[in-house]
Amino acid sequence: MSPSSSDLTRLSACEMSQLIQTRKISPTEVLDAHLSNIARVNPQLNAIVTLVEDQARDAATRATQAVMNGDALGPLHGLPVVIKDVTLTKGIRTTFGSPYYKDFVPDEDAAVVTRLRDAGAIILGKTNTPEFAAGANTNNEVFGPTRNPWNAALSPAGSSGGSAVSVATFMSPLAQGTDFGCSIRIPAAFCGIVGLRTTAGLIPNYPMRLPWDPGQVHGPLTRTADDAALMLDAMTGLDPMWPISCAAPWASARDEMAKHKDAKDLRIAYVSDISGFGVDPEIDAISQKAALSLREAGAIVDHITFDCSDGFDVYKVLRGEWMAGQQMERIDLLDKFGPNLGGNVRAGLAQSVHDTALAENGREKVWARFREMFSRYDFLITPAAPVSPFPVEQNFPNEVAGRKLDNYIDWIAPAFLITLVGFPAGSVPGGLTKSGLPVGLQIVGPRFSDPRILALCKTIQSLHPIGTPPIC
């Protein structure tokens, strides 16, 4: 029996795909169900800021006809997907969260969007983000703030906050995000879903500036680890024209994930705080309990100390260089940028070659420490964020474990230290706080361990289901 329209959005992307492929539901039915849910939920949360209903209906009609014709179908055929509003979409407004681009409509797709379309996905709209993704709270002058579905007074974090909220509330089964500091992982943690910072090079970044830089990557945000693997398969692939592109060492992330579904004998290190900056005791307790519970699945889990605090200032220098490089074509707008973006760019412009050389040397030292740790452990698990969601009006939390904050970057150190050394990392819910807010675990592995990270995410989801947000 086919599910009712109200039940359709509650299916996983993998389930929807199977039902579409077997003609039990149509892409048009799937789209209609999600559009209905968007109309009901989005006004409360402001996650999808540009909805292209007519384009999506046309695409769904064509997708439905392809099914009826018996055409070859892509892995995402007929599945809605939302795209972060810093990622180019041909014919669909892309504002970068900036008032200077509020009416900008690109004439080309980013490479990752082309791949999603080629896999059969239906672009549903664009999701909210801070100005040029420079922020760990999703708010901008064009659209205002996005709210957390677990408590609308709180933030979903950033910068892929709109994408995370869209998926968590069943407005879309799949969402694309980008991650440089924490931008997929912490929104996933704050919204109680799965997010993956992918191995740099797996997904081409065209037309992003600084094409040789491995810092920013694209990745999936989904409700289940299986859905993340489904989306990952559609996005990855060698691109000979992208300078750091690489071929995945697996034929299918889903198949590779299935090979590693058993956590038995995995060697896992749990670290409460890799940054030395602090973590809320309740967050640490929930994260530690979820990590140690993997022993029930046969894993070997050690609670260890692993200090990367010397990477703290190193990352900030390299981030400043990257931010300045990204914005060089808009440098005449520097005085008009918001405080987050402007502050990052100014910091980058104030640095010397000596500063960046020292930072690269420091990065190598931190990387060497990770290299040694991964010779003893298969995975590292830490809290994805050191705090619970904070008020939506705030740019960043006031403090972490009693330590006052004076900028929006310091609190995301557990995530950006992983970016610093270039490893993939997943975010998966591991429990709820006493106030009913999700707590995410960050699972870090060596390069190209993406499917194995997702397999471990799936195990944790099975051990620690958290339910759905009250606003959905």
C-alpha positions, 0 to 999 in steps of 0.5 A: 500500500502506498503511504498517504500524503501526510506520511510521505515526508516522514519517509527516508530518502532511501525509502522514497527512492525505492517507492518511486523506482517501483512506481508506488509513488510518483515524483509529483506526489512527493513534491506536493507533500513537501510543498504542503509541509513547507507552507505549514512549517517554513513561516515559523522557522524561515529556513527556505528563503527562495522557493521555486515551486513552478520550476520544481513542478515542471521537473517533477512532471518530467520525472514522473513521465520518465518513470512511466516511460521506463527510462533509466533513473538516477539514484536521486530520481524525483527526490526534492533537494534544497541548496544553500544560498551561497551555492550557484543555481542556474535561474534561481536567485542566489543572494549569498545572504548579502543585500548586494546580491539580493536580486542576483540570478546566476546563469550557471550551476555550481558543479555540485548542483549539476551533479545533483540534477544529473542524479535526478534530484529536483531543486526545491529552493535555496536555504538561509545562511549568514552573509557569505557563510561567515557566521555560526548563526544563520542570520542576515540582512536580506532574510533575517534569522532562521530558527531552531525547530526544537525551540524556535527561540533558539538558533540552529547555528550556521552557516548551513542552518537553513539546510539543517532546519529544512531536513529536520522538519521534513520540508526536504529529505535532502539538503546540500551544505558547505563546511569550512569551520563548522558549517555542516556539522554544528547545524546538524548537531543543533537540529538533531540530524546527520551531516558530513564534512566530506574529504576535500576533493571528493566533490568539486567546488567549481566555481568557488574561489581559491580552487587549490584550497581544501578548506571548504567542502560540500556535503549532505545534510539528511535525517539518516546516515543511509540517506547521507550515503545516497546523496554522497554517491550523487555528489562525488566523482573525479573532475579533471578540471578541478585542481584538487579533485580526486576519485573515491576509492569506493564504487558506492558509498552505500555499498561501502557503508554496508560492508562496515555496518558491524562496529565490532572491534573498531578502535575508537577514542573519545575526547571530551575537548580537543581544543582546550577551550572547554565544553558544557558538562551536560554536553560532555556527559551525553556525548561520552555516554553515547560514545561508550555505548558503542561497546555494546556493538562490539567496539573498543572505546577509550576515553583519552586526552588529546590536546590540539589547542596549539591549532587554535590560532593557527586556524584563525590565521589560515581562515583570515587568508582564505576569507580575504582571498574569497572576497578580493573581487568585492574588496571595495565593499569591505566597509559595507560587509557585516561585522562577521564577514568584514572582521574576517577579511580585515584579519586576513589582510592584516597578516604577513607572509611570515604569519601564514608560513608560521601557521602552515608550520603549526598546522603540520605539527597538529596534523602529525599528532592526528596521524599518530593518533590514527595509527592507534585508533580507527575513529575519534569521537568528540562533542560536535559543539561544546554548548547547546543551542543559544538564543536566536538573537545572539551572534554566538553563545555568551560563554562555554563552560564558564569561559566568556566569549568575545567572538563568534569563532572560538566556540566552534574550535572542536569543529575547525580543528578538524578542518585545519588538518583536512580530515572528514567528519560526521555529525550525528545525534547522540541524545537530548539534554534535560531541556529537550535539545539535541546533542551531536557527536562529531566522528572523525576519521582519516581521509576517504573514511567517509562511508565508514563514518556514516556506518558508525553514525547509523549505529549511533542513531540505532542506539540513541534515537531522539525522535523529531522536533516539536516544530515539524 
